[in-house]
Amino acid sequence: MATIHRPRRGSLAYSPRKRAKSEVPRIRSWLEEDKARIAGFAGYKAGMTHVMMIDDRPRSLTEGMEISTPVTVLEVPPMNVVAVRAYESYNGGLRPAGELWAENLSPELSRAMTVPKKTRGTAPGDLVALGDDIADVRVLVHTNPTLVSGIPKKVPEIMEMPINGGSMNDRLSFAQTLLGQQVPISSVFELGDLMDTSAVTKGKGTQGPVRRWGIAMAKRKHARTGKVRHVGNLGPWHPAHISWRVPQLGQMGYHQRTEYNKRLMFIGTDGSKITPDGGFPGYGVIKNQYILIKGSVPGPIKRLVRMRHAMRPGKNFVKAPELLHVSQESKQGV
């Protein structure tokens, strides 16, 4: 007989699988670039559709032919830059050395935080005086959910975005030009760029080990329990504790996940050219700038998705895609 080999589904590298602390994903690594610009952006997931395009993948069986490709639609209203923050090296890490806040802050920002009345570096010269002591320059930005009809919230999400490229003085000068301004996604990404997308996945609550880890259901009921979807054995008598490797019930979903090398297919400004008949299910009509990303991205609709420039794009980087048609067919199932 053949040897039965059925390993457990689900990587233990993601353990412990508990709920994410925040729906705003945390990004720890950013791509170093040549020119100074914001390292990432954020938008809201509206839904999915498909596009007709010319296959430009090298050595593909359909290279040069017309193919259908699924894409994810993200609505990306401009983000407000409210502060510039400089960091200095300290004890093997970073700590804030000074910050500069904008004067014309959006009234929506007060819904999310209390703006500090006095901070270090309240004058541009104070940050410039730091000179070579600056180890990193970042901007504090927030989203504009009130501009999005499909998001039923008024509290903006606040996050830090690094300024990459050039010397520290170049980054600081560039960040000060953005202070108090609204930044569109076209100033961060270009058509055809590869990006990494981070979001919190769809939450599924507490689930049993069969669904959570994919273990086999017993052909007969476990002794003394009378249950089929339980683990048959939790481990040996000694050591006298249950190993963390044993698949058990617990939280499933609502975890932060990152998908790499997602291709930016299109950047649009007119939402009527992408909104299907009846709107996107559970989301509605797109009224702001939007982008099309090849394939799927983590999270359900209305979820915040953070994007950064691809950390490991590989060698098969292709030019901007040639789109022939974007589907606007109804997604309502009629």
C-alpha positions as CSV (number, residue, x, y, z in Angstrom):
1,M,0.0,0.0,0.0
2,A,1.1,3.6,-0.6
3,T,2.5,5.5,2.4
4,I,-0.1,7.9,3.7
5,H,1.4,11.4,3.9
6,R,-0.9,14.2,4.9
7,P,0.9,17.1,6.6
8,R,-1.0,19.7,8.5
9,R,-2.3,22.7,6.5
10,G,-1.4,26.1,7.7
11,S,2.1,27.4,8.5
12,L,3.1,27.4,12.1
13,A,5.2,30.5,11.3
14,Y,2.1,32.6,11.7
15,S,1.5,31.4,15.3
16,P,0.1,32.6,17.6
17,R,-2.9,33.3,15.4
18,K,-4.6,36.0,17.3
19,R,-6.5,39.0,16.3
20,A,-4.6,42.0,14.9
21,K,-4.1,44.9,17.2
22,S,-5.2,47.4,14.7
23,E,-6.9,47.6,11.3
24,V,-4.1,49.9,10.2
25,P,-1.3,47.6,9.1
26,R,2.1,48.0,10.5
27,I,5.0,48.1,8.0
28,R,8.5,47.7,9.3
29,S,10.6,47.7,6.1
30,W,10.7,50.2,3.2
31,L,12.5,50.3,-0.1
32,E,15.4,52.6,-0.4
33,E,15.2,54.7,-3.6
34,D,17.3,57.3,-5.5
35,K,14.9,60.2,-5.6
36,A,13.0,61.6,-2.6
37,R,9.4,60.7,-2.4
38,I,6.8,59.2,0.0
39,A,7.5,55.5,0.4
40,G,3.8,54.3,0.4
41,F,0.1,55.1,0.2
42,A,-3.2,53.8,1.6
43,G,-6.6,53.2,0.1
44,Y,-9.9,51.3,0.6
45,K,-10.8,48.0,-1.1
46,A,-14.0,48.4,-3.2
47,G,-14.2,45.1,-5.0
48,M,-13.0,43.1,-8.0
49,T,-13.5,43.1,-11.7
50,H,-11.6,41.9,-14.8
51,V,-9.8,43.7,-17.6
52,M,-8.9,42.6,-21.1
53,M,-5.2,43.3,-21.8
54,I,-2.3,42.3,-24.1
55,D,-0.2,39.6,-22.4
56,D,3.3,41.0,-21.9
57,R,4.7,38.3,-19.8
58,P,8.1,37.0,-21.2
59,R,8.0,33.5,-22.6
60,S,4.3,33.1,-21.9
61,L,2.3,30.8,-24.1
62,T,-0.1,33.6,-24.8
63,E,2.5,36.4,-25.1
64,G,1.2,39.2,-27.4
65,M,-2.3,37.8,-27.3
66,E,-5.5,39.3,-25.7
67,I,-6.2,37.7,-22.3
68,S,-8.6,38.3,-19.3
69,T,-7.0,39.3,-16.0
70,P,-8.8,39.7,-12.6
71,V,-8.0,43.0,-10.8
72,T,-8.8,44.5,-7.5
73,V,-10.3,48.0,-7.3
74,L,-9.0,50.3,-4.6
75,E,-10.4,53.8,-4.0
76,V,-7.5,56.1,-3.1
77,P,-8.6,59.6,-2.1
78,P,-5.7,62.0,-1.4
79,M,-3.9,61.8,1.9
80,N,-3.2,64.9,4.1
81,V,0.3,65.5,5.4
82,V,-0.1,67.0,8.9
83,A,3.5,66.8,10.4
84,V,7.1,66.2,9.6
85,R,9.0,64.1,12.1
86,A,12.8,63.7,12.3
87,Y,14.4,60.7,14.1
88,E,17.9,60.3,15.6
89,S,19.9,57.2,16.4
90,Y,19.6,56.2,20.0
91,N,20.6,53.0,21.9
92,G,20.6,50.8,18.8
93,G,17.2,52.2,17.5
94,L,15.5,55.5,16.7
95,R,13.8,58.1,18.8
96,P,12.1,61.4,17.7
97,A,14.4,64.3,17.5
98,G,11.9,67.0,16.5
99,E,8.7,67.5,14.6
100,L,6.9,70.2,12.7
101,W,3.1,70.4,12.5
102,A,1.1,72.1,9.7
103,E,-1.0,75.1,10.5
104,N,-4.0,74.3,8.3
105,L,-5.0,71.0,9.8
106,S,-8.2,69.3,8.6
107,P,-11.0,69.5,11.2
108,E,-11.5,65.8,10.8
109,L,-8.1,65.1,12.4
110,S,-9.6,66.1,15.8
111,R,-11.8,63.1,15.6
112,A,-8.8,60.7,15.8
113,M,-6.4,62.5,18.1
114,T,-5.6,65.6,20.1
115,V,-3.2,67.8,18.2
116,P,-0.2,68.7,20.5
117,K,-0.1,72.4,21.2
118,K,3.7,72.6,21.6
119,T,6.2,70.2,20.1
120,R,10.0,70.2,19.6
121,G,11.0,71.6,16.3
122,T,8.0,74.0,15.8
123,A,10.1,76.0,13.4
124,P,11.6,74.7,10.1
125,G,15.0,76.0,11.2
126,D,14.9,73.7,14.3
127,L,14.8,70.6,12.1
128,V,17.4,71.8,9.7
129,A,19.7,72.6,12.7
130,L,19.8,68.9,13.5
131,G,22.0,68.4,10.5
132,D,23.9,65.1,10.4
133,D,22.2,63.9,13.6
134,I,19.1,63.0,11.6
135,A,18.8,59.2,11.0
136,D,15.4,59.2,9.3
137,V,12.7,61.5,8.1
138,R,9.0,60.6,8.1
139,V,5.7,62.4,7.5
140,L,2.6,61.9,9.5
141,V,-0.4,61.5,7.2
142,H,-4.1,60.7,7.6
143,T,-6.7,59.3,5.2
144,N,-10.0,61.1,4.2
145,P,-12.8,58.5,4.7
146,T,-15.4,61.3,4.5
147,L,-14.7,61.7,0.8
148,V,-15.5,58.0,0.2
149,S,-19.2,57.2,-0.1
150,G,-18.7,53.5,0.6
151,I,-16.9,53.9,4.0
152,P,-19.4,54.6,6.8
153,K,-16.9,56.4,9.1
154,K,-15.6,59.9,9.8
155,V,-12.5,59.1,11.9
156,P,-9.4,59.2,9.7
157,E,-6.6,56.6,10.0
158,I,-3.3,58.1,11.0
159,M,0.0,56.5,10.0
160,E,3.7,57.4,9.4
161,M,5.2,57.3,6.0
162,P,9.0,57.5,5.5
163,I,10.6,59.8,2.9
164,N,13.1,57.7,0.9
165,G,15.8,58.7,-1.5
166,G,18.6,61.3,-1.5
167,S,20.4,62.8,1.5
168,M,18.7,63.5,4.8
169,N,18.6,67.2,4.0
170,D,17.0,66.4,0.6
171,R,14.4,64.3,2.4
172,L,13.8,67.0,5.0
173,S,13.4,69.7,2.4
174,F,11.0,67.5,0.3
175,A,8.9,66.7,3.4
176,Q,8.5,70.4,4.3
177,T,7.2,71.1,0.8
178,L,4.4,68.5,1.5
179,L,3.5,69.9,4.9
180,G,-0.2,70.8,5.0
181,Q,-0.8,69.5,1.5
182,Q,-2.9,66.7,0.0
183,V,-0.8,64.1,-1.7
184,P,-2.4,62.0,-4.6
185,I,-1.4,58.5,-5.3
186,S,0.0,59.6,-8.7
187,S,2.9,61.3,-6.9
188,V,3.9,58.0,-5.2
189,F,3.3,55.3,-7.7
190,E,3.5,55.1,-11.5
191,L,1.7,52.9,-14.0
192,G,3.2,49.4,-14.1
193,D,4.9,49.6,-10.7
194,L,5.2,46.6,-8.5
195,M,3.9,47.0,-4.9
196,D,3.5,45.1,-1.7
197,T,0.0,45.3,-0.2
198,S,-0.7,44.9,3.5
199,A,-4.1,44.6,5.1
200,V,-6.0,42.8,7.9
201,T,-7.8,39.7,6.5
202,K,-11.4,38.9,6.9
203,G,-12.3,37.7,10.4
204,K,-14.0,34.4,10.9
205,G,-14.1,34.2,14.7
206,T,-13.4,31.1,16.7
207,Q,-13.2,28.0,14.6
208,G,-12.5,24.3,15.3
209,P,-9.3,22.5,14.3
210,V,-10.8,20.9,11.3
211,R,-11.5,24.2,9.6
212,R,-8.6,26.1,11.2
213,W,-5.8,23.6,10.5
214,G,-7.3,21.1,8.1
215,I,-7.0,18.0,10.3
216,A,-8.9,14.9,9.2
217,M,-12.2,14.0,10.8
218,A,-12.2,10.6,12.5
219,K,-13.8,7.7,10.7
220,R,-15.3,6.7,14.0
221,K,-16.1,8.7,17.0
222,H,-13.3,9.3,19.4
223,A,-13.4,7.2,22.5
224,R,-15.4,8.6,25.4
225,T,-16.2,11.8,23.6
226,G,-18.7,10.9,21.0
227,K,-17.4,13.7,18.8
228,V,-15.9,13.6,15.3
229,R,-14.4,17.0,14.7
230,H,-12.1,16.9,17.8
231,V,-8.4,16.2,17.9
232,G,-7.8,12.6,18.7
233,N,-4.6,13.1,20.7
234,L,-3.2,16.2,22.4
235,G,0.2,14.7,23.0
236,P,2.2,12.4,25.4
237,W,1.9,12.3,29.1
238,H,5.4,13.7,29.5
239,P,6.2,16.5,29.3
240,A,3.0,17.3,31.1
241,H,1.8,20.2,29.0
242,I,0.2,20.6,25.6
243,S,2.7,21.7,22.9
244,W,2.0,24.8,20.9
245,R,2.3,22.7,17.7
246,V,-0.8,20.7,18.4
247,P,-3.7,22.0,16.2
248,Q,-6.5,23.3,18.4
249,L,-9.5,25.6,18.1
250,G,-9.1,29.3,18.2
251,Q,-9.2,32.6,16.3
252,M,-9.3,32.3,12.6
253,G,-8.9,35.3,10.3
254,Y,-8.4,39.0,11.2
255,H,-4.7,38.7,10.9
256,Q,-2.3,41.2,9.2
257,R,-1.0,39.7,5.9
258,T,1.3,41.1,3.2
259,E,1.2,40.0,-0.5
260,Y,4.3,40.8,-2.6
261,N,4.8,42.0,-6.1
262,K,1.3,43.2,-7.0
263,R,1.3,45.0,-10.3
264,L,-0.4,48.4,-10.7
265,M,-2.5,48.1,-13.8
266,F,-4.3,51.4,-14.0
267,I,-4.7,54.8,-12.2
268,G,-8.0,56.5,-12.9
269,T,-9.7,59.7,-11.8
270,D,-13.3,59.2,-13.1
271,G,-15.1,56.7,-10.9
272,S,-18.0,56.3,-13.3
273,K,-15.7,54.5,-15.7
274,I,-15.1,51.7,-13.3
275,T,-18.2,51.5,-11.2
276,P,-20.5,48.6,-12.4
277,D,-24.2,48.8,-12.8
278,G,-25.7,49.0,-9.3
279,G,-22.4,49.8,-7.7
280,F,-19.9,47.4,-6.1
281,P,-21.7,45.0,-3.8
282,G,-21.6,46.2,-0.2
283,Y,-19.5,49.3,-1.2
284,G,-21.3,51.5,-3.7
285,V,-20.1,54.0,-6.1
286,I,-16.5,55.2,-6.5
287,K,-16.2,59.0,-6.5
288,N,-12.4,59.6,-6.0
289,Q,-9.2,58.4,-7.7
290,Y,-8.9,54.7,-8.0
291,I,-6.3,52.1,-9.0
292,L,-6.5,48.6,-10.4
293,I,-4.2,46.0,-8.9
294,K,-3.6,42.7,-10.7
295,G,-5.0,39.8,-8.7
296,S,-6.4,39.9,-5.2
297,V,-5.4,41.7,-2.1
298,P,-6.0,40.7,1.6
299,G,-9.1,41.8,3.5
300,P,-12.8,42.3,2.8
301,I,-14.4,45.2,1.1
302,K,-14.1,48.6,2.9
303,R,-10.9,47.4,4.5
304,L,-7.9,49.8,4.6
305,V,-5.0,48.6,2.4
306,R,-1.5,50.0,2.7
307,M,0.9,49.9,-0.2
308,R,4.6,50.2,-0.5
309,H,7.1,49.9,-3.3
310,A,8.0,46.2,-3.9
311,M,10.9,45.1,-1.7
312,R,11.9,42.2,-3.9
313,P,10.5,42.8,-7.4
314,G,12.8,40.2,-9.2
315,K,14.3,40.5,-12.6
316,N,11.2,40.0,-14.8
317,F,10.0,43.6,-14.4
318,V,7.8,44.6,-17.3
319,K,6.6,47.9,-18.7
320,A,3.2,49.6,-18.2
321,P,0.4,47.2,-19.2
322,E,-1.7,47.7,-22.3
323,L,-5.3,47.6,-21.3
324,L,-8.0,47.1,-24.0
325,H,-11.2,47.0,-21.9
326,V,-12.3,47.3,-18.2
327,S,-15.4,45.3,-17.3
328,Q,-18.3,47.3,-15.9
329,E,-20.8,44.4,-15.8
330,S,-23.0,44.1,-12.8
331,K,-21.6,42.2,-9.8
332,Q,-25.0,41.8,-8.2
333,G,-25.5,38.3,-9.7
334,V,-28.2,39.3,-12.2
